[in-house]
Amino acid sequence: MSMDVSPTGTKFTPRKVLGGALLALIGFGVINFGIQTYFTRSQLGLVASKDASSQEQGVTQLMGRKVLFDALQGGAPPETRLAAIVTLQKMSDGGKNKDAFEQLLQMCKDPDTESAEKKTHPVRDAARAAVAAVGATYAERLLDAAKDPDSNIRDGARDALKKIGAPLKEQMAKRLSDGGLRGPIGDILTSIGPDTIPLIVPYLTDEKIKDDAGAKITLIETLGKFKVAEAATPLLPFIDDKDPNVRRAVITSLANIGDPVGAPVLIQALSSPDTDASARAAAAGALGGIGTPEANAAMLKALSDYDTFVGVAAAAGLRRAGGSATTQLAQALTDPSPWVRSLAAEAAGGQRTATLATKALTDSDPAVRAKAAAALGDVLFRAAGIRQALAALASAADDKARDAAVTDLIRFGAEQETNAVGAPPAAKTSLIAYYTAKRDAEKDDKKKAPWDKKIAALSAPSLAPALAQPTEFLPLITALSDKEGASEAAAIALGRLGTVAVEALKAKLGSGDDTLAYYASKALATVGRDAVPGLLPLATEGNPAARWAAITLGEIRDPKAASALEALTKSASEDTAFVAQAALSKVKPG
């Protein structure tokens, strides 16, 4: 075997040569690593400086070496990473630096480990905000990023698209042909508003998706998130689609839109045995929001549907229809089927007046009477809440008070009650002022139109009857004696009504009928401390209601009852003394 010999006489073997080369490479690598580390630290120092030009220089150099993200994540403090984001935003502003924008997207992956305990993500959130601030000029890249495999980049891009909104609506709509973006882009277009409907509709008939049921369903569901006729009309032809899932999506979307233009399709769906139960139920619920005579008639028929789920949905729809369904509910309350009558009794809770619920309280079936008691309570509770909101609106001294009263009316779905019989005129004036302020705050004329419509709706006098009156709770007092039917529901309803029923309930505590007294006590306990002043005179020795008054005061747990209860612990009646002692232990502090 041959060997090389150095001038000094050293003999070289292949092993020695390879070893030397390896050592040289390692040495070179170490030196290079040291140099690169030095450059990285030096350039990060520039980024961390307070000078904008130095920061841009540091970011540019790190980007040029393609190590910016890794360098920032290699231990750079949050302040440095935030400075890099600010610099990248400046560099990419106006579409002048695609690489800088790309780095902003990458910064959406920042782990923010230093904020884990506070559950905040200042660096990542800053990156998202920066992407949104400059992303409009990088629309196509931003749209691509919206389906990035990395969830942080994907979510950051989608968040940016949502914030940018309308300026990119055309570019976003073009991506509806992309299955990976169709759903999220549809959601963003929906959030922009009805102006995007014309951009979405053409894709429903696009040749590329005519045989793609999933794509059609996504688009149909997207349109279903709008609440205007313009979104409902394009859906109507698809009720005849060959795919049952598409047809179901049409029904559900029309139900969500709730515009009368979709009523014929929803009525057909509700009436057809070929429509599955969940779709029929969705149709029934939606028809309640439409409330036309035809819609109400269809819901009336559906109360007898062979699937009880559909019947319950139809009852909910009739309840939602309110006064427009009075005739249909009155008819349903005479149905031979107790099940149908119980559904109708429950739906009567959506009426303005107590007439139907009170009538149902006399039904021969105990289940119907129980539903009727709950419904009557709902009618009276809602009427009381509306009156209170109307009074607050009429007397509102400033915008804050007015807005709070309007919020309450909206919660009850009762804005139109300002125009009803018996409403204080000042309430309507105040509501019009609220609508006007909201309209004037809109810069877009199209967004002003709904407020103008609301204002116009208050110009004509209401023909609706007056709301249920507070005194109409008396049938519930009678129903407390309905041990086989309405007693429990009546007690709950009376408790919700508050002080209005206290005097009538007190009279039942000394009736001698323990079952009746129990339910009256339960209702008074629900009223709570407002009932205590009326109960204390009853909690006295010799009063026929003393025992039940003591029980009720114990359930309310108001310390003000302590002295009366303590006196009753010495009652000549062992039963009264016993319950008074038990009640006293509940009301004494500590």
C-alpha positions in Angstrom: 0.0 0.0 0.0 1.4 3.4 -1.0 1.7 6.3 1.4 2.3 10.0 0.8 5.2 11.6 2.7 5.3 15.2 3.7 8.5 17.3 3.4 9.0 16.9 7.1 8.9 13.1 6.7 5.4 12.6 8.1 3.5 9.8 6.5 -0.1 10.4 5.4 -2.6 7.6 5.4 -6.2 7.9 3.9 -7.6 7.8 7.4 -5.4 10.7 8.5 -6.3 12.7 5.4 -10.1 12.2 6.0 -9.7 13.0 9.7 -7.9 16.2 8.9 -10.5 17.2 6.3 -13.3 16.5 8.8 -11.6 18.6 11.5 -11.2 21.4 9.0 -14.9 21.3 8.1 -15.9 21.3 11.7 -13.6 24.2 12.4 -15.0 26.1 9.4 -18.5 25.4 10.6 -17.8 26.6 14.1 -16.2 29.7 12.7 -19.1 30.3 10.3 -21.6 29.7 13.1 -19.8 32.2 15.3 -19.8 34.7 12.4 -23.5 34.1 11.7 -24.4 34.4 15.4 -22.4 37.6 15.6 -24.3 39.0 12.6 -27.7 37.9 14.0 -27.1 39.4 17.4 -25.8 42.6 15.8 -28.8 42.9 13.5 -31.3 42.1 16.3 -29.6 44.8 18.2 -30.5 47.2 15.4 -34.1 46.0 15.5 -34.2 46.5 19.2 -33.0 50.1 19.0 -35.3 53.0 19.2 -34.2 54.5 15.9 -36.6 53.7 13.0 -33.9 53.7 10.3 -31.7 51.3 12.3 -34.7 49.1 12.9 -35.4 48.9 9.2 -31.8 48.2 8.5 -31.7 45.3 11.0 -35.0 43.8 9.6 -33.8 44.1 6.0 -30.4 42.4 6.8 -32.1 39.6 8.6 -34.6 39.1 5.8 -31.8 39.1 3.3 -30.1 36.3 5.2 -33.6 34.6 5.4 -33.3 34.2 9.1 -35.7 36.9 10.4 -38.4 34.7 11.9 -36.0 32.2 13.4 -33.8 35.0 14.8 -36.8 36.6 16.5 -38.1 33.3 17.9 -34.6 32.4 19.1 -34.9 34.3 22.3 -35.6 37.9 21.2 -37.7 39.6 23.8 -41.3 40.7 23.0 -40.3 44.3 22.6 -37.9 43.4 19.8 -40.5 41.2 18.1 -43.1 44.0 18.3 -40.6 46.4 16.9 -39.9 44.1 14.0 -43.7 43.9 13.3 -44.0 47.7 13.3 -41.0 47.9 10.9 -42.4 45.2 8.6 -45.7 47.0 8.4 -44.0 50.2 7.4 -41.9 48.4 4.8 -44.9 46.6 3.3 -47.3 49.5 3.4 -48.7 50.3 -0.1 -47.8 47.0 -1.7 -44.1 48.0 -2.0 -42.5 45.0 -0.3 -44.0 41.5 -0.8 -41.2 39.9 1.3 -42.0 42.1 4.2 -45.7 41.2 4.0 -44.7 37.5 3.9 -42.8 38.0 7.1 -45.8 39.6 8.7 -47.8 36.5 7.9 -45.1 34.4 9.5 -45.2 36.5 12.6 -48.8 35.4 13.1 -47.2 32.1 14.3 -45.4 33.8 17.2 -46.0 31.6 20.2 -46.3 34.4 22.8 -45.1 32.1 25.5 -44.4 35.0 27.8 -48.1 35.7 27.9 -49.4 32.2 28.5 -50.4 32.9 32.1 -52.3 36.0 31.2 -53.9 34.2 28.2 -53.1 37.2 25.9 -51.1 37.2 22.7 -49.7 40.8 22.2 -47.1 39.8 19.6 -49.3 37.6 17.6 -52.2 40.0 17.9 -49.9 42.8 16.7 -48.9 40.7 13.7 -52.6 40.1 12.9 -53.4 43.8 13.2 -50.5 44.7 10.9 -51.5 42.1 8.3 -55.0 43.6 8.3 -53.6 47.2 8.1 -51.6 46.6 4.9 -53.3 43.4 3.5 -55.6 45.1 1.1 -52.7 45.7 -1.4 -51.7 42.0 -1.1 -55.2 40.6 -1.7 -54.2 37.4 -3.6 -51.5 36.5 -1.2 -53.8 37.2 1.7 -56.5 35.0 0.2 -54.0 32.2 -0.4 -52.9 32.5 3.3 -56.6 32.1 4.3 -56.2 28.4 3.6 -52.6 28.0 4.8 -51.9 24.6 6.5 -50.7 26.5 9.6 -53.7 27.5 11.7 -52.2 30.7 13.0 -51.4 32.0 9.6 -54.8 30.8 8.3 -56.7 32.4 11.2 -54.7 35.6 10.9 -55.4 36.0 7.2 -59.1 35.3 7.7 -59.2 37.8 10.5 -57.5 40.4 8.3 -60.0 39.7 5.4 -62.9 40.2 7.7 -61.4 43.5 9.0 -60.7 44.8 5.5 -64.1 43.7 4.4 -65.9 45.6 1.6 -62.8 46.9 -0.3 -61.9 43.3 -1.1 -65.4 41.8 -1.6 -64.9 41.3 -5.4 -61.6 39.5 -5.0 -63.0 37.4 -2.2 -66.1 36.5 -4.2 -63.9 35.1 -7.0 -62.6 32.6 -4.5 -66.0 31.1 -4.0 -65.1 28.6 -6.7 -62.3 27.4 -4.4 -63.6 24.6 -2.1 -61.0 25.3 0.5 -62.2 28.9 0.8 -65.8 28.8 -0.1 -67.1 28.5 3.5 -64.9 31.0 5.3 -65.1 33.5 2.4 -68.9 33.1 2.4 -68.9 33.9 6.1 -66.9 37.1 5.5 -69.0 38.2 2.6 -72.1 37.7 4.8 -70.5 39.9 7.5 -70.0 42.7 5.0 -73.7 42.9 4.3 -76.4 42.4 1.7 -74.4 44.3 -0.9 -72.4 41.1 -1.4 -75.5 39.0 -2.4 -75.1 39.7 -6.2 -71.5 38.5 -5.9 -72.5 35.2 -4.3 -75.6 34.3 -6.4 -73.8 33.6 -9.7 -71.8 30.8 -8.2 -75.0 28.9 -7.4 -75.4 28.2 -11.1 -71.7 27.9 -12.0 -71.1 25.0 -14.3 -68.2 23.9 -12.1 -70.4 23.1 -9.2 -73.7 22.0 -10.9 -73.1 18.4 -9.8 -71.3 19.3 -6.5 -74.0 19.1 -3.8 -71.6 20.1 -1.1 -70.6 23.3 -2.9 -74.3 24.2 -3.5 -75.1 23.6 0.1 -72.3 25.8 1.3 -73.5 28.7 -0.9 -77.1 28.1 0.0 -76.2 28.2 3.7 -74.2 31.4 3.1 -77.2 33.1 1.6 -79.3 31.8 4.4 -77.4 34.0 6.8 -78.9 37.2 5.3 -82.3 38.5 6.4 -83.5 40.0 3.1 -85.7 38.9 0.2 -82.8 39.3 -2.2 -81.1 36.3 -0.6 -84.2 34.2 -0.5 -85.3 34.6 -4.1 -82.3 32.9 -5.7 -82.8 29.9 -3.5 -86.3 29.1 -4.6 -85.4 27.0 -7.7 -83.2 24.7 -5.7 -86.2 23.3 -3.8 -86.5 20.9 -6.8 -82.8 19.9 -6.7 -82.3 16.1 -7.1 -80.2 15.9 -4.0 -82.3 15.8 -0.8 -79.5 17.4 1.2 -79.6 20.4 -1.1 -83.4 20.7 -0.7 -83.0 20.5 3.1 -80.4 23.3 3.0 -82.9 25.4 1.0 -85.6 25.0 3.5 -83.3 25.7 6.5 -81.9 28.8 4.8 -85.3 30.2 3.8 -86.4 29.5 7.4 -83.4 31.5 8.7 -84.1 34.4 6.3 -87.7 34.5 7.3 -88.9 36.6 4.4 -92.5 36.1 3.0 -91.0 35.5 -0.5 -90.0 32.1 0.8 -93.3 31.3 2.5 -94.8 29.2 -0.4 -91.8 26.9 -0.4 -91.8 26.6 3.4 -95.5 25.8 3.4 -95.0 23.2 0.7 -92.1 21.7 2.7 -94.1 21.6 5.9 -97.1 20.0 4.3 -95.1 17.4 2.3 -94.6 13.9 3.7 -91.5 13.6 1.5 -89.7 16.3 3.5 -87.8 14.9 6.5 -88.8 15.9 10.0 -86.0 18.2 10.8 -86.6 20.2 7.6 -90.4 20.4 8.3 -89.6 21.6 11.8 -87.3 24.3 10.5 -90.0 25.4 8.1 -92.6 25.5 10.9 -90.4 27.6 13.1 -89.7 30.1 10.2 -93.3 30.4 9.2 -94.0 31.8 12.7 -91.8 34.8 11.8 -93.8 35.4 8.6 -97.2 35.1 10.2 -99.4 35.4 7.1 -102.8 33.6 7.2 -101.4 30.9 4.9 -98.4 30.4 7.0 -100.5 30.2 10.2 -102.9 27.7 8.6 -100.0 25.5 7.6 -98.6 25.6 11.2 -102.1 24.8 12.6 -102.2 21.7 10.4 -98.7 20.7 11.4 -99.7 20.6 15.1 -101.1 17.1 14.2 -98.0 16.0 12.4 -97.2 12.3 12.9 -93.7 13.4 14.1 -94.1 15.1 17.5 -90.9 17.1 16.9 -92.6 18.8 14.0 -95.7 19.5 16.1 -93.7 21.1 18.8 -91.9 23.3 16.2 -95.3 24.3 14.7 -96.5 25.3 18.2 -93.3 27.4 18.6 -94.0 29.0 15.3 -97.6 29.9 16.2 -96.4 31.3 19.5 -93.9 33.5 17.6 -96.7 34.6 15.2 -98.4 36.2 18.2 -101.7 38.0 17.5 -101.7 37.1 13.8 -102.3 33.4 14.8 -105.2 34.1 17.3 -107.8 32.5 15.0 -105.8 29.4 14.4 -105.0 28.9 18.0 -108.6 29.3 19.0 -109.4 26.5 16.6 -106.7 24.3 17.8 -107.9 24.6 21.4 -111.1 22.8 20.3 -109.3 20.0 18.7 -110.3 16.4 19.8 -106.7 15.6 20.5 -105.4 16.6 24.0 -101.9 16.7 22.5 -102.9 19.3 19.9 -104.7 21.3 22.5 -101.7 21.2 24.8 -99.5 22.5 22.0 -102.0 25.3 21.3 -102.2 26.2 25.0 -98.4 26.5 25.1 -98.5 28.6 21.9 -101.0 30.9 23.6 -98.1 32.3 25.6 -97.1 34.4 22.6 -100.4 36.3 22.6 -100.8 40.0 23.6 -104.0 39.2 25.5 -104.9 36.6 28.2 -108.0 35.4 26.4 -106.8 32.1 24.9 -104.6 31.0 27.8 -107.4 31.7 30.3 -109.8 29.6 28.1 -107.4 26.8 28.0 -107.2 26.7 31.8 -110.8 25.3 31.8 -109.8 22.4 29.5 -110.8 18.9 30.6 -107.2 17.5 30.2 -104.8 18.3 33.1 -101.8 18.5 30.8 -103.5 21.2 28.7 -104.4 23.1 31.9 -100.8 23.0 33.1 -99.6 24.4 29.7 -102.2 27.0 29.9 -101.2 28.2 33.4 -97.6 28.6 32.2 -98.8 30.4 29.0 -101.0 32.8 31.0 -98.0 33.6 33.2 -95.9 34.3 30.1 -98.5 36.6 28.7 -98.9 38.6 31.9 -95.1 38.7 32.6 -94.3 40.0 29.1 -97.1 42.5 29.3 -95.8 43.8 32.7 -92.3 44.1 31.3 -93.5 45.9 28.2 -95.4 48.4 30.3 -92.4 49.0 32.5 -90.2 49.6 29.4 -92.8 51.9 27.8 -93.0 54.0 31.0 -89.2 54.2 31.2 -89.0 55.2 27.6 -91.7 57.9 28.0 -89.9 59.4 31.0 -86.3 59.0 29.8 -84.4 62.1 30.7 -81.3 61.4 28.6 -80.0 59.3 25.8 -78.6 56.6 28.2 -82.0 56.1 29.8 -83.8 56.1 26.5 -81.4 53.5 25.0 -81.8 51.2 28.0 -85.5 51.3 27.7 -85.4 50.6 23.9 -83.0 47.7 24.7 -85.7 46.3 27.0 -88.4 46.7 24.4 -86.2 44.9 21.8 -85.6 42.1 24.4 -89.4 41.6 24.5 -89.7 42.0 20.7 -92.0 44.8 21.4 -90.8 48.0 19.7 -94.1 48.3 17.9 -95.9 48.4 21.3 -95.1 52.1 21.4 -97.7 52.5 18.7 -100.4 50.3 20.4 -103.5 51.2 22.3 -102.8 52.5 25.7 -99.1 53.2 25.1 -97.9 56.7 26.4 -97.4 59.0 23.5 -94.1 60.2 24.8 -92.8 56.6 24.3 -93.3 56.7 20.6 -91.7 60.2 20.4 -88.7 58.9 22.3 -88.4 55.7 20.1 -88.6 57.8 16.9 -85.7 60.0 18.3 -83.8 56.8 18.9 -84.4 55.5 15.4 -83.5 58.9 13.9 -80.2 59.0 15.8 -79.3 55.6 14.5 -80.2 56.5 11.0 -78.2 59.7 11.0 -75.2 57.9 12.3 -75.1 55.7 9.1 -72.9 57.1 6.3 -74.3 54.8 3.6 -77.7 55.6 2.3 -78.5 52.0 1.9 -77.9 51.5 5.6 -80.2 54.4 6.4 -83.2 52.7 4.7 -84.0 50.2 7.4 -84.2 52.9 10.0 -86.5 55.0 7.7 -88.7 51.9 7.4 -88.9 51.6 11.1 -89.8 55.2 11.5 -92.5 55.0 8.8 -94.0 52.0 10.6 -94.8 54.1 13.6 -96.7 56.7 11.6 -100.0 54.7 11.3 -102.1 54.0 14.5 -102.0 50.4 15.7 -105.2 48.4 15.6 -103.9 45.8 18.0 -105.9 45.3 21.3 -104.5 46.5 24.6 -102.0 44.4 26.4 -103.2 41.9 29.0 -104.1 43.7 32.2 -102.4 43.0 35.6 -105.7 41.9 37.2 -106.0 39.0 34.8 -103.8 36.9 37.0 -106.9 35.8 39.1 -107.5 32.6 37.1 -104.0 31.5 38.2 -105.1 31.9 41.8 -108.0 29.5 41.1 -105.7 27.2 39.3 -103.6 26.7 42.5 -106.4 24.3 43.6 -106.0 22.2 40.4 -104.0 19.5 42.1 -104.1 17.2 39.1 -103.2 19.8 36.5 -102.2 23.4 36.7 -101.3 24.0 40.4 -97.5 23.7 40.0 -97.4 25.8 36.8 -99.7 28.4 38.4 -97.5 28.7 41.4 -94.4 29.3 39.3 -96.3 31.8 37.1 -97.6 33.8 40.1 -94.2 33.9 41.6 -92.8 35.4 38.4 -95.5 38.2 38.5 -94.2 39.6 41.7 -96.1 41.8 44.2 -99.2 42.1 42.1 -100.4 38.7 43.3 -99.3 38.9 46.9 -102.6 39.9 48.5 -104.5 37.1 46.7 -101.8 34.5 47.6 -101.8 35.5 51.3 -105.5 34.7 51.4 -104.8 31.1 50.5 -102.3 30.5 53.3 -105.0 30.2 55.9 -107.5 28.3 53.7 -107.2 25.1 55.7 -106.3 23.3 52.5 -102.6 22.4 53.0 -102.1 21.6 49.3 -103.5 24.9 48.2 -101.5 26.7 51.0 -98.3 24.9 49.8 -98.6 26.2 46.3 -99.5 29.7 47.5 -96.4 29.6 49.8 -94.3 28.4 46.9 -95.4 31.4 44.8 -94.8 33.9 47.6 -91.3 32.5 48.2 -90.6 33.1 44.6 -91.7 36.7 44.9 -89.1 36.9 47.7 -88.4 39.8 50.1 -91.0 42.0 48.5 -93.6 39.7 50.0 -92.3 39.9 53.5 -94.2 43.1 54.6 -97.5 41.4 53.7 -96.5 38.1 55.5 -95.4 39.5 58.8 -99.0 40.3 60.0 -100.0 36.7 59.3 -97.1 35.3 61.3 -98.8 35.9 64.7 -100.3 33.7 67.3 -103.8 32.7 66.6 -103.8 33.7 62.9 -105.1 30.8 60.7 -102.3 31.5 58.3 -99.5 31.6 60.9 -98.0 28.2 60.2 -97.7 28.7 56.4 -96.6 32.3 56.9 -93.7 31.0 59.0 -92.8 28.4 56.4 -92.9 31.0 53.7 -90.8 33.4 55.6 -88.2 30.7 56.3 -87.9 30.0 52.5 -87.5 33.8 51.8 -84.7 34.0 54.5 -85.2 37.7 55.3 -83.7 38.6 58.7 -86.5 41.1 59.2 -88.8 38.1 60.0 -86.6 36.9 62.9 -88.6 38.6 65.7 -92.0 37.4 64.4 -90.7 33.9 64.0 -89.1 33.9 67.4 -92.4 34.8 69.0 -94.1 32.0 67.1 -91.7 29.4 68.5 -93.7 29.8 71.7 -97.0 29.1 69.9 -99.6 26.9 71.6 -99.8 25.0 68.4 -96.9 22.4 68.3 -96.9 22.3 64.6 -96.7 26.1 64.3 -94.0 26.3 67.0 -92.0 23.6 65.2 -92.1 25.2 61.7 -91.3 28.6 63.3 -88.2 27.2 64.9 -87.1 25.7 61.6 -87.8 28.9 59.8 -86.0 31.0 62.4 -82.8 28.9 61.9 -82.9 29.9 58.2 -83.4 33.7 58.7 -81.0 34.4 61.7 -77.7 35.8 60.5 -74.8 33.4 61.0 
